[in-house]
Amino acid sequence: MTEVKLTKDNFVREVLQSGKPVLVDFWAPWCGPCRMLMPVLEEIAKERSDIKVGKVNVDEEPELAMQFRVASIPTLLLFKGGKLVNSSVGYRPKAQILSML
């Protein structure tokens, strides 16, 4: 599965109402650690059909970043059944991200 671009308009449908867990990446194009994390998340999205990977560009969607109190990027939030169940701030290797799922 490919990554889903998340906006304030589709966040409820794609994340909170999703039938599968959703890993949400809050990122920005100018963020070095965010760019390092991109290929890792792309791999996870392709390999794991049991989860959805979504991306929120904090420059384009500041309301979503504020709603979830994202102060540093990259921030990963894991939602299951519409509820926030896990989070991680900063770059993490693939194994650590998979262990939070």
Gaussian input, Z-matrix of N, CA and C with variables (Angstrom, degrees):
# hf/3-21g

backbone

0 1
 N
 C     1     B1
 C     2     B2     1     A1
 N     3     B3     2     A2     1     D1
 C     4     B4     3     A3     2     D2
 C     5     B5     4     A4     3     D3
 N     6     B6     5     A5     4     D4
 C     7     B7     6     A6     5     D5
 C     8     B8     7     A7     6     D6
 N     9     B9     8     A8     7     D7
 C    10    B10     9     A9     8     D8
 C    11    B11    10    A10     9     D9
 N    12    B12    11    A11    10    D10
 C    13    B13    12    A12    11    D11
 C    14    B14    13    A13    12    D12
 N    15    B15    14    A14    13    D13
 C    16    B16    15    A15    14    D14
 C    17    B17    16    A16    15    D15
 N    18    B18    17    A17    16    D16
 C    19    B19    18    A18    17    D17
 C    20    B20    19    A19    18    D18
 N    21    B21    20    A20    19    D19
 C    22    B22    21    A21    20    D20
 C    23    B23    22    A22    21    D21
 N    24    B24    23    A23    22    D22
 C    25    B25    24    A24    23    D23
 C    26    B26    25    A25    24    D24
 N    27    B27    26    A26    25    D25
 C    28    B28    27    A27    26    D26
 C    29    B29    28    A28    27    D27
 N    30    B30    29    A29    28    D28
 C    31    B31    30    A30    29    D29
 C    32    B32    31    A31    30    D30
 N    33    B33    32    A32    31    D31
 C    34    B34    33    A33    32    D32
 C    35    B35    34    A34    33    D33
 N    36    B36    35    A35    34    D34
 C    37    B37    36    A36    35    D35
 C    38    B38    37    A37    36    D36
 N    39    B39    38    A38    37    D37
 C    40    B40    39    A39    38    D38
 C    41    B41    40    A40    39    D39
 N    42    B42    41    A41    40    D40
 C    43    B43    42    A42    41    D41
 C    44    B44    43    A43    42    D42
 N    45    B45    44    A44    43    D43
 C    46    B46    45    A45    44    D44
 C    47    B47    46    A46    45    D45
 N    48    B48    47    A47    46    D46
 C    49    B49    48    A48    47    D47
 C    50    B50    49    A49    48    D48
 N    51    B51    50    A50    49    D49
 C    52    B52    51    A51    50    D50
 C    53    B53    52    A52    51    D51
 N    54    B54    53    A53    52    D52
 C    55    B55    54    A54    53    D53
 C    56    B56    55    A55    54    D54
 N    57    B57    56    A56    55    D55
 C    58    B58    57    A57    56    D56
 C    59    B59    58    A58    57    D57
 N    60    B60    59    A59    58    D58
 C    61    B61    60    A60    59    D59
 C    62    B62    61    A61    60    D60
 N    63    B63    62    A62    61    D61
 C    64    B64    63    A63    62    D62
 C    65    B65    64    A64    63    D63
 N    66    B66    65    A65    64    D64
 C    67    B67    66    A66    65    D65
 C    68    B68    67    A67    66    D66
 N    69    B69    68    A68    67    D67
 C    70    B70    69    A69    68    D68
 C    71    B71    70    A70    69    D69
 N    72    B72    71    A71    70    D70
 C    73    B73    72    A72    71    D71
 C    74    B74    73    A73    72    D72
 N    75    B75    74    A74    73    D73
 C    76    B76    75    A75    74    D74
 C    77    B77    76    A76    75    D75
 N    78    B78    77    A77    76    D76
 C    79    B79    78    A78    77    D77
 C    80    B80    79    A79    78    D78
 N    81    B81    80    A80    79    D79
 C    82    B82    81    A81    80    D80
 C    83    B83    82    A82    81    D81
 N    84    B84    83    A83    82    D82
 C    85    B85    84    A84    83    D83
 C    86    B86    85    A85    84    D84
 N    87    B87    86    A86    85    D85
 C    88    B88    87    A87    86    D86
 C    89    B89    88    A88    87    D87
 N    90    B90    89    A89    88    D88
 C    91    B91    90    A90    89    D89
 C    92    B92    91    A91    90    D90
 N    93    B93    92    A92    91    D91
 C    94    B94    93    A93    92    D92
 C    95    B95    94    A94    93    D93
 N    96    B96    95    A95    94    D94
 C    97    B97    96    A96    95    D95
 C    98    B98    97    A97    96    D96
 N    99    B99    98    A98    97    D97
 C   100   B100    99    A99    98    D98
 C   101   B101   100   A100    99    D99
 N   102   B102   101   A101   100   D100
 C   103   B103   102   A102   101   D101
 C   104   B104   103   A103   102   D102
 N   105   B105   104   A104   103   D103
 C   106   B106   105   A105   104   D104
 C   107   B107   106   A106   105   D105
 N   108   B108   107   A107   106   D106
 C   109   B109   108   A108   107   D107
 C   110   B110   109   A109   108   D108
 N   111   B111   110   A110   109   D109
 C   112   B112   111   A111   110   D110
 C   113   B113   112   A112   111   D111
 N   114   B114   113   A113   112   D112
 C   115   B115   114   A114   113   D113
 C   116   B116   115   A115   114   D114
 N   117   B117   116   A116   115   D115
 C   118   B118   117   A117   116   D116
 C   119   B119   118   A118   117   D117
 N   120   B120   119   A119   118   D118
 C   121   B121   120   A120   119   D119
 C   122   B122   121   A121   120   D120
 N   123   B123   122   A122   121   D121
 C   124   B124   123   A123   122   D122
 C   125   B125   124   A124   123   D123
 N   126   B126   125   A125   124   D124
 C   127   B127   126   A126   125   D125
 C   128   B128   127   A127   126   D126
 N   129   B129   128   A128   127   D127
 C   130   B130   129   A129   128   D128
 C   131   B131   130   A130   129   D129
 N   132   B132   131   A131   130   D130
 C   133   B133   132   A132   131   D131
 C   134   B134   133   A133   132   D132
 N   135   B135   134   A134   133   D133
 C   136   B136   135   A135   134   D134
 C   137   B137   136   A136   135   D135
 N   138   B138   137   A137   136   D136
 C   139   B139   138   A138   137   D137
 C   140   B140   139   A139   138   D138
 N   141   B141   140   A140   139   D139
 C   142   B142   141   A141   140   D140
 C   143   B143   142   A142   141   D141
 N   144   B144   143   A143   142   D142
 C   145   B145   144   A144   143   D143
 C   146   B146   145   A145   144   D144
 N   147   B147   146   A146   145   D145
 C   148   B148   147   A147   146   D146
 C   149   B149   148   A148   147   D147
 N   150   B150   149   A149   148   D148
 C   151   B151   150   A150   149   D149
 C   152   B152   151   A151   150   D150
 N   153   B153   152   A152   151   D151
 C   154   B154   153   A153   152   D152
 C   155   B155   154   A154   153   D153
 N   156   B156   155   A155   154   D154
 C   157   B157   156   A156   155   D155
 C   158   B158   157   A157   156   D156
 N   159   B159   158   A158   157   D157
 C   160   B160   159   A159   158   D158
 C   161   B161   160   A160   159   D159
 N   162   B162   161   A161   160   D160
 C   163   B163   162   A162   161   D161
 C   164   B164   163   A163   162   D162
 N   165   B165   164   A164   163   D163
 C   166   B166   165   A165   164   D164
 C   167   B167   166   A166   165   D165
 N   168   B168   167   A167   166   D166
 C   169   B169   168   A168   167   D167
 C   170   B170   169   A169   168   D168
 N   171   B171   170   A170   169   D169
 C   172   B172   171   A171   170   D170
 C   173   B173   172   A172   171   D171
 N   174   B174   173   A173   172   D172
 C   175   B175   174   A174   173   D173
 C   176   B176   175   A175   174   D174
 N   177   B177   176   A176   175   D175
 C   178   B178   177   A177   176   D176
 C   179   B179   178   A178   177   D177
 N   180   B180   179   A179   178   D178
 C   181   B181   180   A180   179   D179
 C   182   B182   181   A181   180   D180
 N   183   B183   182   A182   181   D181
 C   184   B184   183   A183   182   D182
 C   185   B185   184   A184   183   D183
 N   186   B186   185   A185   184   D184
 C   187   B187   186   A186   185   D185
 C   188   B188   187   A187   186   D186
 N   189   B189   188   A188   187   D187
 C   190   B190   189   A189   188   D188
 C   191   B191   190   A190   189   D189
 N   192   B192   191   A191   190   D190
 C   193   B193   192   A192   191   D191
 C   194   B194   193   A193   192   D192
 N   195   B195   194   A194   193   D193
 C   196   B196   195   A195   194   D194
 C   197   B197   196   A196   195   D195
 N   198   B198   197   A197   196   D196
 C   199   B199   198   A198   197   D197
 C   200   B200   199   A199   198   D198
 N   201   B201   200   A200   199   D199
 C   202   B202   201   A201   200   D200
 C   203   B203   202   A202   201   D201
 N   204   B204   203   A203   202   D202
 C   205   B205   204   A204   203   D203
 C   206   B206   205   A205   204   D204
 N   207   B207   206   A206   205   D205
 C   208   B208   207   A207   206   D206
 C   209   B209   208   A208   207   D207
 N   210   B210   209   A209   208   D208
 C   211   B211   210   A210   209   D209
 C   212   B212   211   A211   210   D210
 N   213   B213   212   A212   211   D211
 C   214   B214   213   A213   212   D212
 C   215   B215   214   A214   213   D213
 N   216   B216   215   A215   214   D214
 C   217   B217   216   A216   215   D215
 C   218   B218   217   A217   216   D216
 N   219   B219   218   A218   217   D217
 C   220   B220   219   A219   218   D218
 C   221   B221   220   A220   219   D219
 N   222   B222   221   A221   220   D220
 C   223   B223   222   A222   221   D221
 C   224   B224   223   A223   222   D222
 N   225   B225   224   A224   223   D223
 C   226   B226   225   A225   224   D224
 C   227   B227   226   A226   225   D225
 N   228   B228   227   A227   226   D226
 C   229   B229   228   A228   227   D227
 C   230   B230   229   A229   228   D228
 N   231   B231   230   A230   229   D229
 C   232   B232   231   A231   230   D230
 C   233   B233   232   A232   231   D231
 N   234   B234   233   A233   232   D232
 C   235   B235   234   A234   233   D233
 C   236   B236   235   A235   234   D234
 N   237   B237   236   A236   235   D235
 C   238   B238   237   A237   236   D236
 C   239   B239   238   A238   237   D237
 N   240   B240   239   A239   238   D238
 C   241   B241   240   A240   239   D239
 C   242   B242   241   A241   240   D240
 N   243   B243   242   A242   241   D241
 C   244   B244   243   A243   242   D242
 C   245   B245   244   A244   243   D243
 N   246   B246   245   A245   244   D244
 C   247   B247   246   A246   245   D245
 C   248   B248   247   A247   246   D246
 N   249   B249   248   A248   247   D247
 C   250   B250   249   A249   248   D248
 C   251   B251   250   A250   249   D249
 N   252   B252   251   A251   250   D250
 C   253   B253   252   A252   251   D251
 C   254   B254   253   A253   252   D252
 N   255   B255   254   A254   253   D253
 C   256   B256   255   A255   254   D254
 C   257   B257   256   A256   255   D255
 N   258   B258   257   A257   256   D256
 C   259   B259   258   A258   257   D257
 C   260   B260   259   A259   258   D258
 N   261   B261   260   A260   259   D259
 C   262   B262   261   A261   260   D260
 C   263   B263   262   A262   261   D261
 N   264   B264   263   A263   262   D262
 C   265   B265   264   A264   263   D263
 C   266   B266   265   A265   264   D264
 N   267   B267   266   A266   265   D265
 C   268   B268   267   A267   266   D266
 C   269   B269   268   A268   267   D267
 N   270   B270   269   A269   268   D268
 C   271   B271   270   A270   269   D269
 C   272   B272   271   A271   270   D270
 N   273   B273   272   A272   271   D271
 C   274   B274   273   A273   272   D272
 C   275   B275   274   A274   273   D273
 N   276   B276   275   A275   274   D274
 C   277   B277   276   A276   275   D275
 C   278   B278   277   A277   276   D276
 N   279   B279   278   A278   277   D277
 C   280   B280   279   A279   278   D278
 C   281   B281   280   A280   279   D279
 N   282   B282   281   A281   280   D280
 C   283   B283   282   A282   281   D281
 C   284   B284   283   A283   282   D282
 N   285   B285   284   A284   283   D283
 C   286   B286   285   A285   284   D284
 C   287   B287   286   A286   285   D285
 N   288   B288   287   A287   286   D286
 C   289   B289   288   A288   287   D287
 C   290   B290   289   A289   288   D288
 N   291   B291   290   A290   289   D289
 C   292   B292   291   A291   290   D290
 C   293   B293   292   A292   291   D291
 N   294   B294   293   A293   292   D292
 C   295   B295   294   A294   293   D293
 C   296   B296   295   A295   294   D294
 N   297   B297   296   A296   295   D295
 C   298   B298   297   A297   296   D296
 C   299   B299   298   A298   297   D297
 N   300   B300   299   A299   298   D298
 C   301   B301   300   A300   299   D299
 C   302   B302   301   A301   300   D300

   B1=1.4565
   B2=1.5272
   B3=1.3085
   B4=1.4560
   B5=1.5261
   B6=1.2986
   B7=1.4617
   B8=1.5322
   B9=1.3194
   B10=1.4578
   B11=1.5223
   B12=1.3319
   B13=1.4665
   B14=1.5272
   B15=1.3190
   B16=1.4622
   B17=1.5235
   B18=1.3321
   B19=1.4573
   B20=1.5303
   B21=1.3188
   B22=1.4751
   B23=1.5274
   B24=1.3290
   B25=1.4661
   B26=1.5274
   B27=1.3418
   B28=1.4733
   B29=1.5339
   B30=1.3265
   B31=1.4695
   B32=1.5320
   B33=1.3149
   B34=1.4753
   B35=1.5244
   B36=1.3245
   B37=1.4612
   B38=1.5281
   B39=1.3288
   B40=1.4661
   B41=1.5275
   B42=1.3340
   B43=1.4698
   B44=1.5287
   B45=1.3114
   B46=1.4668
   B47=1.5254
   B48=1.3323
   B49=1.4637
   B50=1.5207
   B51=1.3196
   B52=1.4679
   B53=1.5236
   B54=1.3149
   B55=1.4573
   B56=1.5171
   B57=1.3186
   B58=1.4702
   B59=1.5193
   B60=1.3362
   B61=1.4801
   B62=1.5318
   B63=1.3286
   B64=1.4656
   B65=1.5238
   B66=1.3352
   B67=1.4599
   B68=1.5235
   B69=1.3353
   B70=1.4625
   B71=1.5238
   B72=1.3327
   B73=1.4637
   B74=1.5262
   B75=1.3362
   B76=1.4611
   B77=1.5250
   B78=1.3231
   B79=1.4640
   B80=1.5273
   B81=1.3415
   B82=1.4678
   B83=1.5267
   B84=1.3305
   B85=1.4653
   B86=1.5271
   B87=1.3439
   B88=1.4677
   B89=1.5267
   B90=1.3213
   B91=1.4675
   B92=1.5301
   B93=1.3199
   B94=1.4671
   B95=1.5214
   B96=1.3365
   B97=1.4693
   B98=1.5367
   B99=1.3300
   B100=1.4741
   B101=1.5261
   B102=1.3350
   B103=1.4720
   B104=1.5263
   B105=1.3418
   B106=1.4700
   B107=1.5234
   B108=1.3264
   B109=1.4565
   B110=1.5328
   B111=1.3215
   B112=1.4683
   B113=1.5292
   B114=1.3451
   B115=1.4700
   B116=1.5232
   B117=1.3160
   B118=1.4737
   B119=1.5261
   B120=1.3254
   B121=1.4639
   B122=1.5224
   B123=1.3379
   B124=1.4696
   B125=1.5286
   B126=1.3460
   B127=1.4688
   B128=1.5227
   B129=1.3370
   B130=1.4651
   B131=1.5289
   B132=1.3251
   B133=1.4721
   B134=1.5278
   B135=1.3338
   B136=1.4711
   B137=1.5198
   B138=1.3312
   B139=1.4707
   B140=1.5196
   B141=1.3234
   B142=1.4679
   B143=1.5228
   B144=1.3176
   B145=1.4595
   B146=1.5259
   B147=1.3494
   B148=1.4659
   B149=1.5270
   B150=1.3404
   B151=1.4651
   B152=1.5195
   B153=1.3229
   B154=1.4558
   B155=1.5244
   B156=1.3223
   B157=1.4615
   B158=1.5278
   B159=1.3308
   B160=1.4585
   B161=1.5124
   B162=1.3360
   B163=1.4635
   B164=1.5246
   B165=1.3357
   B166=1.4631
   B167=1.5205
   B168=1.3285
   B169=1.4597
   B170=1.5302
   B171=1.3339
   B172=1.4690
   B173=1.5308
   B174=1.3373
   B175=1.4659
   B176=1.5325
   B177=1.3415
   B178=1.4602
   B179=1.5290
   B180=1.3436
   B181=1.4693
   B182=1.5397
   B183=1.3470
   B184=1.4709
   B185=1.5329
   B186=1.3424
   B187=1.4664
   B188=1.5281
   B189=1.3319
   B190=1.4659
   B191=1.5263
   B192=1.3289
   B193=1.4696
   B194=1.5308
   B195=1.3167
   B196=1.4701
   B197=1.5277
   B198=1.3213
   B199=1.4670
   B200=1.5294
   B201=1.3485
   B202=1.4638
   B203=1.5245
   B204=1.3166
   B205=1.4700
   B206=1.5313
   B207=1.3190
   B208=1.4586
   B209=1.5245
   B210=1.3355
   B211=1.4610
   B212=1.5277
   B213=1.3255
   B214=1.4623
   B215=1.5230
   B216=1.3169
   B217=1.4593
   B218=1.5179
   B219=1.3197
   B220=1.4552
   B221=1.5311
   B222=1.3191
   B223=1.4582
   B224=1.5209
   B225=1.3215
   B226=1.4605
   B227=1.5233
   B228=1.3262
   B229=1.4558
   B230=1.5229
   B231=1.3225
   B232=1.4609
   B233=1.5233
   B234=1.3276
   B235=1.4567
   B236=1.5245
   B237=1.3221
   B238=1.4655
   B239=1.5155
   B240=1.3241
   B241=1.4585
   B242=1.5142
   B243=1.3258
   B244=1.4575
   B245=1.5161
   B246=1.3276
   B247=1.4739
   B248=1.5288
   B249=1.3204
   B250=1.4593
   B251=1.5329
   B252=1.3382
   B253=1.4627
   B254=1.5266
   B255=1.3270
   B256=1.4613
   B257=1.5206
   B258=1.3433
   B259=1.4597
   B260=1.5192
   B261=1.3211
   B262=1.4555
   B263=1.5256
   B264=1.3354
   B265=1.4622
   B266=1.5183
   B267=1.3374
   B268=1.4549
   B269=1.5154
   B270=1.3226
   B271=1.4659
   B272=1.5257
   B273=1.3153
   B274=1.4609
   B275=1.5178
   B276=1.3367
   B277=1.4574
   B278=1.5345
   B279=1.3152
   B280=1.4590
   B281=1.5259
   B282=1.3191
   B283=1.4727
   B284=1.5251
   B285=1.3327
   B286=1.4684
   B287=1.5265
   B288=1.3109
   B289=1.4742
   B290=1.5187
   B291=1.3311
   B292=1.4615
   B293=1.5251
   B294=1.3344
   B295=1.4628
   B296=1.5320
   B297=1.3275
   B298=1.4702
   B299=1.5271
   B300=1.3262
   B301=1.4623
   B302=1.5037
   A1=108.98
   A2=115.67
   A3=118.95
   A4=109.91
   A5=114.45
   A6=119.74
   A7=109.75
   A8=115.55
   A9=121.99
   A10=108.78
   A11=116.57
   A12=120.46
   A13=107.35
   A14=115.54
   A15=120.60
   A16=110.92
   A17=114.96
   A18=122.27
   A19=107.98
   A20=115.50
   A21=117.87
   A22=110.64
   A23=116.92
   A24=120.93
   A25=113.41
   A26=118.56
   A27=119.53
   A28=113.61
   A29=118.22
   A30=121.06
   A31=112.11
   A32=117.64
   A33=119.88
   A34=109.65
   A35=117.67
   A36=121.51
   A37=112.11
   A38=116.97
   A39=121.15
   A40=113.40
   A41=117.63
   A42=120.72
   A43=111.64
   A44=116.44
   A45=120.07
   A46=112.92
   A47=117.54
   A48=120.98
   A49=112.68
   A50=117.63
   A51=121.68
   A52=111.03
   A53=115.94
   A54=121.42
   A55=113.20
   A56=116.69
   A57=120.49
   A58=109.74
   A59=117.67
   A60=119.80
   A61=110.96
   A62=115.18
   A63=120.86
   A64=109.32
   A65=115.55
   A66=122.21
   A67=106.97
   A68=116.50
   A69=121.61
   A70=109.56
   A71=114.73
   A72=122.33
   A73=108.82
   A74=116.81
   A75=122.04
   A76=106.38
   A77=117.35
   A78=122.21
   A79=110.36
   A80=115.54
   A81=122.57
   A82=107.96
   A83=117.63
   A84=120.96
   A85=114.29
   A86=117.31
   A87=121.15
   A88=112.64
   A89=118.12
   A90=123.18
   A91=110.72
   A92=117.21
   A93=121.94
   A94=113.58
   A95=118.84
   A96=119.41
   A97=112.67
   A98=116.98
   A99=120.20
   A100=110.09
   A101=116.07
   A102=120.06
   A103=110.94
   A104=116.76
   A105=120.29
   A106=111.16
   A107=116.61
   A108=122.27
   A109=112.25
   A110=117.56
   A111=121.79
   A112=114.06
   A113=119.56
   A114=118.10
   A115=112.92
   A116=117.26
   A117=121.25
   A118=109.44
   A119=116.55
   A120=120.67
   A121=111.59
   A122=116.96
   A123=120.23
   A124=110.28
   A125=116.82
   A126=121.23
   A127=111.41
   A128=115.79
   A129=120.66
   A130=109.73
   A131=117.33
   A132=121.31
   A133=110.88
   A134=116.95
   A135=120.81
   A136=112.13
   A137=116.64
   A138=121.09
   A139=113.67
   A140=117.88
   A141=120.92
   A142=111.23
   A143=116.78
   A144=120.13
   A145=111.48
   A146=116.70
   A147=120.57
   A148=112.81
   A149=117.00
   A150=120.13
   A151=109.58
   A152=115.51
   A153=122.20
   A154=106.85
   A155=116.76
   A156=121.39
   A157=107.55
   A158=115.51
   A159=121.01
   A160=110.82
   A161=115.14
   A162=120.31
   A163=109.76
   A164=115.30
   A165=121.99
   A166=107.65
   A167=116.78
   A168=121.74
   A169=106.95
   A170=116.72
   A171=120.51
   A172=112.62
   A173=117.53
   A174=119.93
   A175=110.76
   A176=116.61
   A177=121.37
   A178=112.46
   A179=117.06
   A180=121.56
   A181=111.30
   A182=117.45
   A183=119.00
   A184=112.82
   A185=117.29
   A186=119.34
   A187=110.76
   A188=117.33
   A189=120.61
   A190=110.51
   A191=116.60
   A192=120.01
   A193=109.94
   A194=117.10
   A195=120.61
   A196=110.66
   A197=117.22
   A198=121.54
   A199=111.14
   A200=116.76
   A201=120.74
   A202=112.64
   A203=115.97
   A204=123.25
   A205=112.99
   A206=115.14
   A207=120.32
   A208=107.79
   A209=115.73
   A210=121.06
   A211=111.41
   A212=117.11
   A213=122.62
   A214=108.38
   A215=115.04
   A216=118.99
   A217=109.27
   A218=117.98
   A219=126.17
   A220=112.12
   A221=114.91
   A222=122.05
   A223=107.41
   A224=116.45
   A225=122.31
   A226=108.39
   A227=116.26
   A228=121.97
   A229=108.22
   A230=116.40
   A231=121.25
   A232=108.94
   A233=115.95
   A234=122.68
   A235=109.14
   A236=116.25
   A237=122.20
   A238=107.30
   A239=116.59
   A240=120.02
   A241=113.07
   A242=116.90
   A243=121.17
   A244=115.18
   A245=117.30
   A246=121.67
   A247=110.08
   A248=115.77
   A249=121.73
   A250=108.18
   A251=117.35
   A252=120.36
   A253=113.97
   A254=118.06
   A255=119.90
   A256=108.82
   A257=115.87
   A258=119.83
   A259=110.04
   A260=114.51
   A261=121.53
   A262=107.60
   A263=116.57
   A264=121.12
   A265=108.77
   A266=116.04
   A267=121.34
   A268=111.70
   A269=114.82
   A270=119.96
   A271=109.72
   A272=116.40
   A273=123.36
   A274=108.59
   A275=117.96
   A276=119.31
   A277=110.28
   A278=115.01
   A279=121.44
   A280=112.56
   A281=118.02
   A282=121.13
   A283=111.35
   A284=117.51
   A285=120.85
   A286=111.06
   A287=117.11
   A288=120.20
   A289=109.45
   A290=117.05
   A291=120.31
   A292=111.34
   A293=117.23
   A294=119.35
   A295=112.31
   A296=117.57
   A297=119.86
   A298=111.88
   A299=116.47
   A300=120.13
   A301=109.63
   D1=145.47
   D2=178.57
   D3=-89.62
   D4=164.10
   D5=178.41
   D6=-71.10
   D7=149.72
   D8=-178.44
   D9=-107.53
   D10=129.46
   D11=174.95
   D12=-77.32
   D13=121.16
   D14=-177.52
   D15=-101.90
   D16=137.76
   D17=177.22
   D18=-133.07
   D19=172.16
   D20=177.68
   D21=-63.61
   D22=-24.03
   D23=-178.67
   D24=-77.64
   D25=-29.17
   D26=-177.44
   D27=-114.87
   D28=1.54
   D29=-174.09
   D30=-61.70
   D31=-45.39
   D32=-178.73
   D33=-61.25
   D34=-48.17
   D35=-178.33
   D36=-65.38
   D37=-47.36
   D38=-173.27
   D39=-78.28
   D40=-29.00
   D41=-174.49
   D42=-111.87
   D43=-61.53
   D44=-172.03
   D45=-70.54
   D46=-27.31
   D47=178.98
   D48=-104.93
   D49=11.00
   D50=-177.56
   D51=-70.06
   D52=142.29
   D53=177.42
   D54=-80.50
   D55=-9.39
   D56=178.11
   D57=-127.28
   D58=160.89
   D59=177.69
   D60=-57.81
   D61=146.47
   D62=-179.64
   D63=-125.16
   D64=123.97
   D65=174.27
   D66=-97.07
   D67=115.69
   D68=-175.98
   D69=-106.38
   D70=125.39
   D71=179.20
   D72=-103.23
   D73=115.02
   D74=172.16
   D75=-90.98
   D76=120.18
   D77=-170.78
   D78=-146.85
   D79=175.39
   D80=172.23
   D81=-148.37
   D82=148.47
   D83=-177.03
   D84=-62.51
   D85=-26.77
   D86=-177.55
   D87=-86.13
   D88=-2.17
   D89=-174.31
   D90=-89.94
   D91=114.90
   D92=-179.28
   D93=-58.44
   D94=-53.05
   D95=178.45
   D96=-60.47
   D97=-31.26
   D98=177.14
   D99=-64.41
   D100=-42.28
   D101=179.32
   D102=-66.71
   D103=-34.08
   D104=176.79
   D105=-66.45
   D106=-32.76
   D107=-177.46
   D108=-78.42
   D109=-24.57
   D110=-175.54
   D111=-51.63
   D112=-53.17
   D113=-178.02
   D114=-64.82
   D115=-30.03
   D116=178.32
   D117=-65.41
   D118=-46.22
   D119=-179.77
   D120=-68.79
   D121=-34.98
   D122=176.22
   D123=-62.01
   D124=-42.50
   D125=177.24
   D126=-60.47
   D127=-47.05
   D128=-179.13
   D129=-61.46
   D130=-42.40
   D131=-179.88
   D132=-61.44
   D133=-38.73
   D134=-179.59
   D135=-74.50
   D136=-37.08
   D137=-173.62
   D138=-83.09
   D139=-29.15
   D140=-171.62
   D141=-112.29
   D142=99.40
   D143=178.91
   D144=-78.83
   D145=-10.11
   D146=-178.20
   D147=-84.45
   D148=-5.20
   D149=176.72
   D150=-132.27
   D151=162.59
   D152=175.63
   D153=-113.03
   D154=139.50
   D155=176.02
   D156=-112.81
   D157=123.73
   D158=179.38
   D159=-120.99
   D160=153.75
   D161=-178.32
   D162=-126.44
   D163=133.58
   D164=175.71
   D165=-117.80
   D166=114.55
   D167=174.05
   D168=-78.71
   D169=111.52
   D170=-174.34
   D171=-65.61
   D172=-23.76
   D173=177.03
   D174=-71.15
   D175=-34.88
   D176=-178.72
   D177=-88.48
   D178=-24.14
   D179=-175.09
   D180=-129.73
   D181=60.88
   D182=-177.45
   D183=-63.11
   D184=-27.45
   D185=179.99
   D186=-63.97
   D187=-41.82
   D188=178.94
   D189=-65.54
   D190=-41.22
   D191=178.83
   D192=-61.74
   D193=-41.94
   D194=178.91
   D195=-68.01
   D196=-41.43
   D197=-178.27
   D198=-57.79
   D199=-38.43
   D200=-178.27
   D201=-101.81
   D202=16.17
   D203=175.18
   D204=52.94
   D205=44.64
   D206=178.36
   D207=-81.22
   D208=111.74
   D209=-177.54
   D210=-103.81
   D211=-26.32
   D212=-179.81
   D213=-131.80
   D214=150.12
   D215=176.61
   D216=-127.14
   D217=152.07
   D218=-1.18
   D219=-73.34
   D220=143.99
   D221=171.92
   D222=-121.91
   D223=129.73
   D224=175.72
   D225=-107.42
   D226=129.69
   D227=175.76
   D228=-121.47
   D229=133.40
   D230=179.00
   D231=-107.85
   D232=123.78
   D233=178.38
   D234=-111.60
   D235=133.87
   D236=173.35
   D237=-131.29
   D238=128.01
   D239=-179.43
   D240=59.17
   D241=31.71
   D242=179.09
   D243=80.60
   D244=2.77
   D245=-178.09
   D246=-114.26
   D247=141.72
   D248=174.93
   D249=-73.49
   D250=119.74
   D251=-175.88
   D252=-117.91
   D253=-15.56
   D254=-178.95
   D255=-159.31
   D256=155.30
   D257=178.30
   D258=-151.39
   D259=159.21
   D260=179.64
   D261=-151.48
   D262=138.26
   D263=179.00
   D264=-118.25
   D265=133.65
   D266=179.04
   D267=95.35
   D268=172.35
   D269=179.64
   D270=-66.96
   D271=138.85
   D272=174.90
   D273=-134.66
   D274=141.51
   D275=174.89
   D276=-68.23
   D277=161.20
   D278=-175.77
   D279=-53.00
   D280=-44.51
   D281=-177.64
   D282=-59.46
   D283=-39.96
   D284=179.41
   D285=-68.32
   D286=-37.74
   D287=178.06
   D288=-66.31
   D289=-44.47
   D290=179.59
   D291=-62.46
   D292=-34.79
   D293=-179.40
   D294=-70.06
   D295=-22.90
   D296=178.42
   D297=-81.33
   D298=-12.48
   D299=179.87
   D300=-77.51

